[in-house]
Amino acid sequence: MKNGLVLRAGALALTMGSFWFGISQQPALTVEKIADDLHVIVGSGGNVAVLTTDEGVILVDDKFEKDVPEILAKVKAITPKPVRYIINTHHHGDHTGGNQKMFDSTPGLEIVQHKNAREKMVEGKMPGIPRVTFGNETAIHLGGKEVRAYYFGRGHTNGDITVYFPAHRVMHLGDMFNTAGPYIDAKGGGSGVEWTKSIYNALKLDAETVIPGHGPISKKADLAAWNAKFETMRNRMRALKKQGKSKDDALAAIQLEDLGWAPTYLRQRTLPPLFDEL
């Protein structure tokens, strides 16, 4: 037994060592240009949108705390103006982890998110809880430019929003659209039943370009195709459940290969809560 414990401890140490090595070796953040005044910072954590104006900058999300210095450096390379607002797409730490450090380093900053997302941050005692929330819709006007935020319903969590840049016909969906596949955070109020309805509402916006929470900048048609695949997966799971299959049997039987998402990821993060909800 002692030797077994030693072996397991060694394996754990090796695993954790590899994990932290991977974190330390993450590539530097990079900037992708959508327009002269709209960029996306990609890399560690969620995608960050950067809208520049003559009166300051509006960010969408701020990755992890460790990313804040590099985010601010990237912003400074685009414009000398300060960050005035941050809009959080939802409460998860890879999108809000930089909130507190942003508050501490940026005088006068306001962070905005949906009221449900703030409640989750309060419950989780997360750092950087915003002072400003909204219900169904809000807008920020800065330097003659407008950014709108909409709550279209539950999906990845119960506090996901769509951030819309009307002048650019661009929307940022956070993790309501993750090109690697959906993750239903049931504890965070997520819903695999309501998710596709929420995206249908987002698709009604006059937008051509879509910034996902994770993954490459996409087109509206990509989002629509992604949503259709989600519906296909849900219909297959519903059919298996109607056949009386147990959760384990349904997870083993469902066809996933044609969806283009990693089956292991779906079976761990998406299908169990979807089965329970159905």
Residue, then its C-alpha position, 0 to 999 in steps of 0.5 A: m500500500k505504501n508503494g502504491l501511495v508513493l507511485r500515485a503521489g509521484a504521478l500526481a506531482l508529475t501531472m501537476g508539474s506538467f500542468w504548471f509548466g504548460i501554464s508558464q509556457q503559454p504563448a504571448l497574447t496577440v491582437e487581431k484587427i477587425a477595424d481601425d477602432l475594433h480589435v480582439i486580444v486572443g490567447s490565454g483566457g477568453n477573447v477580449a474585444v477592444l473598442t477605442t474612442d477619443e474618450g477612452v476604451i471599452l473592453v469586453d472581458d479581461k481574461f485571468e488576473k495574470d493577463v492584465p499587464e499584457i492586456l493593458a500593454k496591448v491596449k496602449a500599443i493601439t491607443p494612449k486613451p485609458v480603459r473606461y469600461i469593461i463588459n463581462t460576458h458572464h461570470h467565469g474567471d477566464h473572462t472576469g479574472g482580471n476585474q479586480k486588478m483592472f479596478d486597482s490599476t485603472p482609476g474611474l473604471e466601471i465594469v458592467q455585467h448581467k445581474n445574474a452574473r453578478e449574483k454568481m460572482v457574489e455567491g462564489k466570493m469572486p474578486g472584482i465584483p462589478r458595481v453596474t448591472f442590467g436586466n435585458e438590455t443596456a448601452i454604453h456611449l463613449g466618444g460618439k460610439e455605442v456598444r449595446a449589451y443584450y440578455f437573450g436568455r440562459g445558455h452556458t450560464n444564466g448570465d450570458i450576454t451578447v455584446y453588439f457593436p452596431a457600427h461594425r456589425v459585430m457581436h461578441l457572445g462570450d462562451m455562448f459561442n465556443t468554437a470547440g463546442p458547448y459547455i453547460d454549466a448547470k451550477g451556473g444556471g446554464s441550460g441546454v434546452e434554452w441555449t439555442k433559443s438564446i442564440y436564435n435571438a442573437l442571430k436576429l441582430d444585424a451582424e456579420t462578424v462574431i467574436p466567440g468566447h474562445g476560438p477564431i473570429s467567425k461569421k454569422a453563418d458559422l454561429a448559425a451552423w454551430n447552433a444547428k449542430f447543438e440542436t442535432m445533438r440535443n435531439r439525439m439525446r432526447a431520442l435516446k432518453k425516450q428509449g428509456k436508456s440510462k445516462d451512462d448508456a445514452l452517453a455511450a450510444i449517442q453519435l457525436e463524430d459528425l459534429g466536429w466537436a471533441p466527443t470526450y469534451l462533450r461527454q464530460r461537460t455538456l451531455p450529462p447536464l443536458f440529459d438531466e435537464l431533458 
